[in-house]
Amino acid sequence: GGLSAFPQVFCIPMKNLAIIGGGHAHVEVLRQLGLNPMPDADVTLISPDRHTPYSGMLPGLVAGHYTFDECHIDLAPLAQFAGARFLQTSVAAIDPARRQLKLEDGTQLNYDIASIDVGSTPPAQQIAGAREHAIAVKPVKHLLAAWEALIDRVRTGEVRSLAVVGGGAAGVEMLLAMQ
C-alpha cells in the first residue's frame, strides 16, 4: 500500500513537487503523502478553489440529499495533513524547459516534478443556444450557483420543463436528481 505502490514515480529524487489542481487523483496523492511523508520534498498544491467536489455525490447534492460540505473536500487541511503548502490561485503558464510555473499573479515557482489534475471544462458554450439556455455540469462550482438560480426560476413558474443532454449514467443520475 501507500506510495510504495508507485516506486517508479516516487523514488525519483526531487526537491520541489508541484501538484496543480485538486482533482480526485491529487486528493489521494495528498492523503498518501500525509500517511507516508517525504521529508526532503517541498510539496505545493495549487488550486483556484479551496473546496473540490466529489463528483460521485453531485447528483445527491442536486437532489438535496447532501450539503455542500458533505460533498466537497477542503483542500487546505488536506494539504496541511500532507505537509504541503496550499496556494489558492491558478497556474497561468508552465515552462517545462525551465521547470517553472507562472502563477496568476506573476509569481514564478520552480518544480522538479509537476502533476496536473485540473478537471475538464466541456466546450458547451460553443454550441448554439447553450450560453442562453444550458447549464454545464462542469466546472461544478458554476453548476451549483446556476442550479440554485434555476430552482428559483422554477418556483416562480418562469421555467416549466428541463432537459438533460447526455444519456450516459451521469446524465441519467443528474436527471433523476433534478426531478
Buried (B, 14 or more C-beta within 10 A) or exposed (E): EEBEEEEEEBEEEBEBBBBBBBBBEBBEBBBBBBEEBBEEBBBBBBBBBBBBBBBEBBBBBBBEEBEEEEBBBEBEEBBBBBBBEBBEBBBEEBEEEEBBBBBEEEEEBBBBBBBBBBBEEEEBEEEEEBEEEBBBBBBBBEBBEBBEEBBEEBEEEEEEEEEBEEEEEBEEBBBEBBE
